Amino acid sequence: MSAPFSVEVNYQLLFERCRAAQLVLDPQLRIIAVSEAYLAATMTRRDRILGQPLFEVFPDNPADPTATGTRNLRASLERVIRYRRTDTMAVQKYDIRRPEAEGGGFEVRYWSPVNSPILDPQGTLLHIVHEVMDVTEFVNLRTSRDEATQHNLLLLERTAGMEAEILARGEDLQRANAELRLARDELERRVEERTAELRSTEEQLRHAQRMEAVGRLAGGIAHDFNNILSVIMTFTELTRLSLPPQGPAFDDLGQVLLASERAAALTRQLLAFSRQQVVQPRAIALDEIVASMQRMNGRLLGEDIELTTLLDSDEALVFVDPSQIEQVIANLVVNARDAMPAGGTLTIETRLVELTAEYAAQHLSAQPGQHVMIAVSDTGNGISPEVQKRMFEPFFTTKEQGKGTGLGLSTVFGIVKQAGGNIWVYSEPGFGTTFKIYLPVATGTEAVPVAPAPRSMDLRGTETILLVEDDEQVRAAALGILQTQGYIVLNQGKPAEAISFLARYPGPVDLLLTDVVMPGMSGSEVAAQVQHLRPAIRVLYMSGYTDDAIVRQGLLNFETPYLQKPFTSESMARRVREVLDNGKG
């Protein structure tokens, strides 16, 4: 008769080498055993954690005031101790401390934990097995929006893997411990709930990614198309000004403008594609909305930023949803605050303005007529031309990961457009930013004061004008307007070159027309040097800032002749003529 089969099994070695990330706790929650997979997942060493209390080895991230990892895990372990049965937790955010050799600090991690009791035959709790699965990559895939198609495929693959792992783990737990049979139905129910939750989240993410892709496509197409239309409409209008109104060419160019306006309407429809918000508009004075937000805006800005409010829209009414306009103002105030980390000044202004048909033809989304303008100006870092080109696109942001959704300005843009208004931005890096919003005055309501029509005057002239503007497209537009009115224009793009040119120019120069903020030299510095060379020369400044914002930044004073951008042919010609004739603004 052969001897009974017998072999010695090193169960401790088997546990330590198993692929599951597990550790064993005593009833006082001290660590008494740990698998190598758990050590690798948590970047720890066995000799550093054995015998130590669990929450001293793995504390919450002190840099995250919202951390709930230790609280939730402790509650789960206490349920295991109290009820002597397995406790399966939802996905937990529980950051892990990196070793000093890898830079220290905490690394953001997400886990799917299961805590199981080990009982003796009398039902006394001997140990608790704490098993986790690292699902950080899965959670990141849910929140990432970088590449919609790739993310969908990866998310489907990861979701399938997660489902298989969860089901397999449930089966393993059932086979490993007979006492868990009573909890099988509960465990399966929880697995099904989590699987359904993952599938629902996956569907929502796919929908959000589809909308993001459509939004990016719509925004990109409309942006590029609007740039082309702006060029077509601007230079078509300038060409019409040089033709007799009765000629066939004048009528043909009018058809070009009409076609451009129809094309502009198509781009507006494209941009409106993804906006489905329900609004409740009513006629209200914009001054009333701004005044009611004074205290809230002060809280949003903090103590380091001075808030100035100038309300001068003559109580004109606009037809808008007040809550949406409050959202627009709040978004712009928060953006301005973020642009002034060291403090500064924020100015909110309202004014009643008249947008001409020419302005509407040059700005695709604008309509002629009376508007209430609200301007939000800051003295912050400014916005580069590259960022200005994309700032209203959905999900575009310059903030670091997790600090911004990229929806703030696109939301502002959509609300303004839906209200029939127009938004325009002017910024110089290092000198701040001004957002101007034009909302049409409500009709069919109380009478609104009408701005006086500008007096009739001859806008043409033969004087010589020194034009100094660093933006090539703005300079080309100004050059075309002035030459159309008969002026001799000395066209210069750089301040230093303009001064050098004037020093050599033999003829008379009657007016300096200069931008306020330019690289290397401000407009006031250019004017000082030009007036030293030509004491009798008159000066007209132009800028995208409001005149009050310019004064508050110390760039000009209230008496200085000034032309706001965006300008039209008539507004520039009229302002130039006024300064030349009167010598004052």
C-alpha positions in Angstrom: 0.0 0.0 0.0 1.5 3.3 -1.1 2.0 6.2 1.4 -0.5 9.0 1.4 0.3 11.8 -1.1 1.7 14.8 0.7 3.4 18.0 -0.4 4.3 21.1 1.6 2.8 24.3 0.1 4.2 27.7 1.0 0.9 29.6 1.2 2.6 32.9 2.2 4.7 32.8 -0.9 1.6 32.0 -3.0 -0.2 35.0 -1.5 2.6 37.4 -2.0 3.2 36.4 -5.6 -0.5 36.3 -6.7 -1.5 38.8 -9.4 -4.3 40.4 -7.4 -3.5 43.6 -5.5 -4.3 42.5 -1.9 -3.3 43.2 1.7 -4.4 41.5 4.9 -5.5 43.5 8.0 -6.0 42.4 11.6 -9.2 43.5 13.4 -7.3 46.7 14.6 -6.7 47.6 10.9 -2.9 46.9 11.0 -1.3 45.6 7.9 0.0 42.0 8.4 0.5 40.8 4.9 0.6 42.3 1.4 1.0 41.0 -2.2 3.6 42.2 -4.5 0.9 43.4 -6.9 -0.4 45.7 -4.2 3.1 47.0 -3.5 3.6 47.8 -7.2 0.2 49.5 -7.5 0.8 51.7 -4.4 4.5 52.4 -5.0 5.4 51.1 -1.5 7.8 48.5 0.1 6.8 45.6 2.3 9.3 46.4 5.1 7.9 49.9 5.3 4.3 49.0 5.8 4.1 45.6 7.6 2.8 46.1 11.2 1.7 49.7 10.5 -1.8 51.1 10.8 -3.5 51.2 7.4 -4.4 54.9 7.5 -1.0 56.1 8.7 0.6 54.4 5.7 -2.1 55.6 3.3 -3.4 59.0 4.4 -5.5 61.3 2.4 -3.8 63.8 0.0 -3.4 67.0 2.2 -3.5 69.1 -1.0 -7.0 67.9 -1.8 -9.5 69.4 0.8 -12.3 67.3 -0.8 -10.6 64.0 -0.4 -12.9 61.3 1.1 -10.7 58.2 0.5 -9.8 57.3 4.1 -13.3 58.2 5.4 -15.1 55.9 2.8 -12.6 53.0 3.3 -12.8 53.2 7.1 -16.6 53.0 6.9 -16.4 50.0 4.6 -14.0 48.2 6.9 -16.2 49.0 9.9 -19.1 47.4 8.1 -17.1 44.2 7.5 -16.1 44.1 11.2 -19.7 44.7 12.3 -21.6 42.4 9.9 -18.9 39.8 9.2 -19.6 39.9 5.4 -18.0 41.2 2.3 -18.4 44.9 1.5 -17.9 46.0 -2.2 -17.2 49.7 -2.6 -18.0 52.0 -5.5 -15.1 53.5 -7.4 -13.0 55.6 -5.0 -10.6 58.5 -5.5 -7.7 57.8 -3.2 -4.4 59.5 -4.1 -1.1 57.6 -3.5 2.1 59.2 -2.1 5.0 58.8 -4.5 8.4 57.8 -3.1 10.9 60.6 -2.5 13.2 59.1 -5.2 10.4 59.8 -7.7 9.8 63.4 -6.6 7.5 62.9 -3.6 4.0 64.4 -3.5 0.7 62.6 -4.3 -0.4 61.0 -7.5 -4.2 61.1 -8.4 -5.5 57.5 -8.4 -8.9 55.8 -8.6 -9.7 52.3 -7.2 -12.4 49.7 -7.1 -12.1 48.1 -3.6 -13.6 44.9 -2.1 -13.2 44.1 1.6 -13.8 40.5 2.7 -13.7 38.9 6.3 -11.8 35.8 7.2 -13.6 34.0 10.0 -12.7 31.0 12.2 -15.2 28.1 12.5 -16.9 29.8 15.4 -17.5 33.0 13.3 -14.8 35.1 15.0 -13.2 37.7 12.7 -9.5 36.8 12.3 -8.5 38.9 9.4 -9.8 41.3 6.6 -8.6 40.8 3.0 -8.5 44.3 1.3 -8.4 43.8 -2.5 -8.3 46.7 -5.0 -8.2 47.1 -8.7 -6.5 50.3 -10.1 -9.2 52.0 -12.5 -7.4 55.3 -12.8 -6.9 54.9 -16.5 -10.6 54.0 -17.0 -11.7 57.1 -15.1 -9.3 59.3 -17.1 -10.7 57.8 -20.3 -14.2 58.8 -19.2 -13.2 62.5 -18.7 -10.8 63.0 -21.5 -12.0 64.7 -24.6 -8.9 65.0 -26.7 -9.6 62.5 -29.5 -13.3 61.6 -29.7 -13.1 58.5 -32.0 -10.0 57.0 -30.3 -11.6 57.5 -26.9 -14.8 55.8 -27.8 -12.9 52.7 -29.0 -10.6 52.7 -26.0 -13.6 53.2 -23.6 -15.5 50.3 -25.1 -12.5 48.1 -24.8 -11.8 49.1 -21.2 -15.5 48.8 -20.3 -15.6 45.2 -21.6 -12.4 44.4 -19.7 -13.8 46.0 -16.5 -17.1 44.0 -16.8 -15.1 40.7 -17.3 -12.8 41.5 -14.3 -15.7 42.4 -12.0 -17.7 39.2 -12.9 -14.6 37.1 -12.7 -13.8 38.5 -9.3 -17.3 37.8 -8.0 -17.0 34.2 -9.2 -13.6 33.9 -7.5 -14.9 35.2 -4.2 -17.8 32.7 -4.3 -15.5 29.8 -4.9 -12.9 30.9 -2.4 -15.1 31.1 0.6 -18.2 29.1 1.2 -19.6 31.6 3.7 -20.0 34.1 0.8 -22.8 32.0 -0.7 -25.3 33.9 1.4 -24.1 37.2 -0.1 -24.0 36.0 -3.7 -27.3 37.6 -4.8 -26.4 40.9 -3.2 -23.0 40.8 -4.8 -24.4 40.1 -8.2 -27.0 42.8 -7.8 -24.2 45.3 -7.1 -22.2 44.1 -10.0 -25.2 44.6 -12.3 -25.8 48.1 -11.0 -22.2 49.1 -11.5 -22.2 47.5 -15.0 -25.4 49.5 -15.9 -23.8 52.6 -14.5 -20.7 52.2 -16.6 -22.8 51.6 -19.7 -24.9 54.7 -19.0 -21.8 56.8 -18.4 -20.3 55.4 -21.6 -23.3 56.4 -23.6 -23.4 59.9 -22.1 -19.7 60.3 -22.9 -20.2 59.2 -26.5 -23.0 61.8 -26.8 -20.8 64.5 -25.3 -17.9 63.6 -27.6 -20.2 63.7 -30.6 -21.5 67.1 -29.6 -17.9 68.3 -29.0 -16.9 67.1 -32.5 -19.8 68.8 -34.1 -19.2 72.0 -32.1 -15.5 72.1 -33.1 -16.4 71.4 -36.7 -19.1 74.1 -36.7 -17.0 76.6 -35.0 -14.0 76.0 -37.2 -16.0 76.3 -40.4 -17.9 79.4 -39.3 -14.7 81.1 -38.1 -12.8 80.5 -41.4 -15.8 81.4 -43.5 -16.5 84.5 -41.6 -12.9 85.7 -42.1 -13.3 85.3 -45.8 -16.7 87.0 -45.8 -15.3 89.9 -43.8 -12.7 90.5 -46.4 -15.2 90.2 -49.3 -17.7 92.5 -47.6 -15.2 95.2 -46.5 -13.4 95.6 -49.8 -16.7 95.2 -51.8 -18.1 98.1 -49.8 -14.9 100.2 -50.2 -15.0 99.5 -54.0 -18.7 100.6 -54.2 -17.8 103.9 -52.6 -15.6 104.7 -55.6 -18.3 103.9 -58.2 -21.3 106.0 -59.4 -24.4 104.6 -57.7 -26.3 104.4 -61.0 -23.7 102.2 -62.8 -24.1 98.4 -63.5 -20.9 97.7 -61.5 -22.4 99.3 -58.4 -25.5 97.1 -58.7 -23.4 94.0 -59.3 -21.3 94.7 -56.2 -24.6 95.1 -54.3 -25.5 91.6 -55.3 -22.1 90.4 -54.0 -23.0 92.0 -50.7 -26.4 90.4 -50.6 -24.9 87.0 -51.4 -22.3 87.6 -48.6 -25.1 88.4 -46.2 -26.9 85.2 -47.1 -23.7 83.3 -46.6 -23.3 85.0 -43.2 -26.8 83.8 -42.3 -25.7 80.3 -43.1 -22.8 80.5 -40.8 -25.0 81.8 -38.0 -27.3 78.8 -38.6 -24.3 76.5 -38.4 -23.2 78.1 -35.1 -26.7 77.8 -33.7 -26.8 74.1 -34.5 -25.8 72.8 -31.0 -27.6 75.5 -28.9 -30.8 74.0 -27.5 -31.3 76.1 -24.3 -34.8 77.2 -23.4 -34.9 81.0 -22.7 -37.5 83.3 -21.1 -36.8 86.7 -22.6 -38.4 89.9 -21.4 -37.9 93.6 -21.9 -35.6 94.9 -19.2 -33.1 97.8 -18.7 -29.5 96.4 -19.0 -28.5 99.0 -16.4 -30.8 97.3 -13.9 -29.2 93.9 -14.5 -25.6 95.3 -14.1 -26.6 97.2 -10.9 -28.2 94.2 -9.3 -24.9 92.2 -9.8 -22.7 94.8 -8.2 -22.3 93.0 -4.9 -21.9 89.5 -6.5 -19.3 90.8 -9.0 -17.3 92.3 -6.0 -17.3 88.9 -4.3 -16.2 87.2 -7.5 -13.3 89.6 -8.0 -11.9 89.7 -4.4 -10.1 92.5 -2.6 -7.2 92.9 -5.0 -9.3 94.1 -7.9 -11.0 97.4 -8.1 -14.5 97.3 -9.6 -15.8 100.4 -11.4 -19.4 100.5 -12.9 -20.5 103.3 -15.3 -24.1 103.0 -16.3 -25.2 105.4 -19.2 -27.6 103.6 -21.4 -30.5 106.0 -20.7 -32.6 103.2 -19.3 -33.0 101.7 -22.8 -34.7 98.3 -22.8 -33.4 95.1 -24.4 -35.3 91.9 -25.0 -33.3 89.2 -23.2 -33.4 86.4 -20.6 -32.1 88.2 -17.5 -30.5 85.1 -16.0 -28.6 84.5 -19.3 -27.3 88.0 -19.4 -26.2 87.6 -15.7 -24.4 84.5 -16.8 -22.6 86.4 -19.6 -21.5 89.1 -17.2 -20.4 86.6 -14.5 -18.3 84.6 -17.1 -16.6 87.8 -18.3 -15.9 88.9 -14.8 -14.4 85.6 -13.8 -12.2 85.5 -16.9 -11.1 89.1 -16.1 -10.3 88.1 -12.5 -8.1 85.1 -13.8 -6.3 87.5 -16.1 -5.3 89.7 -13.1 -3.6 87.4 -10.6 -1.7 90.3 -9.1 -4.8 92.6 -8.9 -5.9 95.4 -11.2 -9.0 97.3 -12.3 -12.2 96.0 -13.9 -14.6 98.4 -15.5 -18.2 97.6 -16.6 -19.8 100.2 -18.8 -23.2 100.5 -20.6 -24.0 103.0 -23.3 -26.7 103.6 -25.9 -25.2 103.5 -29.4 -26.4 103.6 -33.0 -25.0 100.9 -35.3 -25.0 102.0 -38.9 -25.9 99.9 -42.0 -22.2 100.1 -42.9 -21.1 98.7 -39.6 -23.7 95.9 -40.0 -22.3 95.1 -43.5 -18.8 94.9 -42.1 -19.8 92.7 -39.1 -21.6 89.7 -40.2 -23.8 89.1 -37.1 -24.7 92.7 -36.5 -27.9 94.5 -37.4 -28.2 98.3 -38.0 -30.1 100.3 -35.5 -30.1 101.3 -31.8 -28.2 99.0 -29.4 -27.3 99.0 -25.8 -23.5 98.3 -25.5 -22.1 96.7 -22.4 -18.3 96.7 -22.2 -16.2 94.7 -19.7 -12.6 95.9 -19.5 -9.7 94.6 -17.4 -6.1 95.7 -16.9 -4.8 92.1 -17.0 -2.4 90.0 -19.1 -4.2 90.5 -22.4 -5.0 87.9 -25.0 -2.6 87.0 -27.8 -3.9 87.2 -31.4 -3.5 83.4 -31.7 -5.8 82.8 -28.8 -8.3 85.5 -29.9 -8.8 83.4 -33.1 -10.1 80.4 -31.1 -11.4 81.9 -27.9 -15.1 81.4 -28.7 -14.7 77.8 -29.8 -16.4 75.1 -27.7 -14.0 73.4 -25.3 -11.0 75.6 -26.3 -9.2 76.8 -23.2 -5.7 78.1 -22.3 -6.1 77.0 -18.6 -4.3 74.0 -17.3 -5.9 70.6 -17.1 -8.8 70.5 -14.7 -9.0 74.3 -14.2 -11.3 75.1 -17.1 -13.9 73.5 -19.3 -13.4 75.8 -22.3 -17.2 76.5 -22.3 -17.2 79.9 -20.7 -16.7 82.2 -23.7 -18.5 79.9 -26.1 -21.5 80.1 -23.8 -21.2 83.9 -23.8 -21.0 83.8 -27.5 -24.1 81.6 -27.9 -26.2 83.7 -25.5 -25.4 87.0 -27.2 -26.1 85.5 -30.6 -29.4 84.0 -29.5 -30.4 87.4 -28.1 -29.8 88.9 -31.5 -26.7 90.7 -30.3 -23.0 91.0 -31.3 -19.8 90.5 -29.3 -16.4 92.0 -30.2 -13.1 91.8 -28.3 -10.0 94.0 -28.3 -6.9 93.1 -26.5 -3.2 93.9 -26.4 -0.9 91.5 -24.5 0.2 93.2 -21.3 -2.4 96.0 -21.5 -5.6 94.2 -20.8 -8.8 93.2 -22.7 -12.1 94.7 -23.5 -15.2 92.7 -24.5 -18.0 94.7 -26.1 -21.5 93.3 -26.4 -24.2 95.0 -28.5 -27.8 94.1 -27.8 -30.6 95.6 -29.9 -33.0 98.0 -28.2 -36.4 96.3 -27.7 -39.2 97.4 -29.9 -42.9 97.6 -29.0 -42.0 98.7 -25.5 -41.7 102.0 -23.7 -40.3 104.9 -25.8 -36.5 104.9 -25.9 -34.5 108.1 -26.2 -33.1 108.4 -29.7 -29.5 109.4 -30.2 -29.3 112.6 -32.2 -28.4 112.1 -35.8 -24.8 113.3 -36.7 -24.8 116.7 -38.3 -24.3 116.9 -42.0 -20.8 117.7 -43.0 -18.3 117.3 -45.9 -16.2 114.4 -44.9 -13.7 114.7 -47.7 -10.3 116.4 -47.4 -6.9 117.0 -49.1 -4.7 117.1 -46.0 -1.7 114.8 -45.3 -2.1 112.2 -42.6 0.6 110.1 -41.0 -1.0 106.7 -40.2 0.7 104.6 -37.6 -0.9 101.2 -36.9 0.9 97.9 -36.2 -2.0 95.6 -37.3 -1.6 95.2 -41.1 -5.3 94.5 -41.8 -6.5 97.4 -39.7 -4.0 99.7 -41.4 -5.1 98.5 -44.8 -8.8 99.3 -44.0 -7.9 102.7 -42.6 -5.7 103.5 -45.6 -8.5 102.6 -48.0 -11.1 104.8 -46.1 -8.8 107.8 -45.9 -7.6 107.6 -49.5 -11.2 107.3 -50.7 -12.0 110.6 -48.9 -9.1 112.3 -50.8 -6.4 112.4 -48.1 -2.7 111.9 -48.7 -1.7 109.1 -46.4 1.8 108.3 -45.2 1.4 104.6 -44.3 3.6 103.3 -41.5 3.4 100.0 -39.5 6.2 100.6 -36.9 6.4 103.5 -34.5 10.2 104.0 -34.7 10.1 103.8 -38.5 7.2 106.3 -38.6 9.2 108.9 -36.6 12.3 108.4 -38.7 10.2 108.8 -41.9 8.6 112.0 -40.7 12.1 113.5 -39.8 13.0 113.0 -43.5 9.7 113.9 -45.1 9.9 117.4 -46.7 6.2 118.2 -47.0 3.5 119.4 -44.5 1.8 116.8 -42.3 -1.6 117.9 -40.8 -2.6 114.9 -38.7 -1.1 111.9 -36.8 -3.6 109.0 -36.7 -2.1 106.4 -34.4 -3.0 103.3 -32.5 -2.7 103.6 -28.7 -1.0 100.3 -27.8 1.8 99.1 -30.1 4.9 96.9 -29.7 7.9 98.9 -28.6 6.3 102.3 -28.2 2.8 103.5 -27.1 0.7 105.9 -29.2 1.3 108.8 -26.7 5.1 108.3 -27.0 4.8 108.4 -30.8 2.7 111.6 -30.5 5.3 113.3 -28.2 8.1 112.7 -30.6 6.0 113.6 -33.7 4.9 116.9 -32.0 8.5 117.6 -31.2 9.3 117.4 -34.9 6.0 119.1 -36.1 4.6 121.2 -33.2 1.5 122.2 -35.2 0.4 118.7 -36.0 -2.9 117.5 -34.7 -3.3 114.0 -33.2 -6.1 111.5 -33.3 -5.8 108.2 -31.3 -7.6 104.9 -32.1 -8.0 101.8 -30.0 -10.4 98.9 -29.3 -10.6 99.9 -25.6 -13.5 102.2 -24.5 -12.4 105.7 -23.8 -13.0 105.3 -20.0 -10.8 102.1 -20.0 -8.1 103.9 -21.8 -8.1 106.8 -19.3 -8.1 104.4 -16.3 -5.1 102.7 -17.6 -3.3 106.0 -17.8 -2.8 105.8 -21.6 -4.8 108.9 -22.5 -7.0 111.5 -20.8 -10.7 112.4 -21.3 -9.9 115.5 -23.5 -7.8 113.6 -26.0 -9.3 113.1 -29.5 -10.2 109.4 -29.8 -11.7 106.9 -32.2 -12.9 103.6 -31.0 -12.5 100.4 -32.9 -14.2 98.8 -34.7 -14.7 101.9 -36.9 -16.7 102.3 -40.1 -15.8 104.4 -43.1 -18.2 107.1 -42.0 -17.1 107.1 -38.3 -13.4 107.4 -39.2 -13.9 110.0 -41.9 -16.2 112.1 -39.6 -13.8 111.9 -36.6 -10.7 112.8 -38.8 -12.6 115.8 -40.3 -13.7 117.0 -36.8 -10.1 116.9 -35.5 -8.7 118.7 -38.5 -11.4 121.3 -38.5 -11.7 121.9 -34.7 -8.4 120.7 -33.3 -10.3 118.9 -30.5 -12.4 115.8 -29.8 
